[in-house]
Amino acid sequence: MSTDAQKLWGVWGQANGLYSSWAASKNVNYYLLFVLYALEGQEEMTQKKICICTGLTKQTVNSVIRSLKEKGYIELVPGPQDRREKRIILTEKGAAYSNELITPLQELEHRVYQIMGSDRVQQMIDDITLFNHVLEKEMEKEM
């Protein structure tokens, strides 16, 4: 593996590890945290959309969704065009639970963004977006 690839995997893994540690400090599963983060402030989310925006597998998202539903944190509402597609809606109880977890994390991230500066944060977003786009296109050639 090239040095650049090792460095990328290292920093990517470290960032995931930091989020995993933060989730563990709140006594929640890392995957649960990501699903709640995806649902936060969204009116129209489906399992497919959560998979796309989190990078989690369909099975993982489905497992988290089932758990949240059993606890009364979400409702599954049939889609208007395709009744098989379920929209995932936070219940009042779920919104309170999500807010309790996600708001402190977003405040932490906001402090980090302020320390880094908006230009560096935007550059980081642009660079990762470009990397993901190029990686996707190159992967399509391989498949």
Secondary structure, DSSP 8 states (H G I E B T S, - for coil): --HHHHHHHHHHHHHHHHHHHHHHHTT--HHHHHHHHHHTT-SS--HHHHHHHH---HHHHHHHHHHHHHTTSEEEEE-SS-TTSEEEEE-HHHHHHHHHHHHHHHHHHHHHHHHH-HHHHHHHHHHHHHHHHHHHHHHHHH-
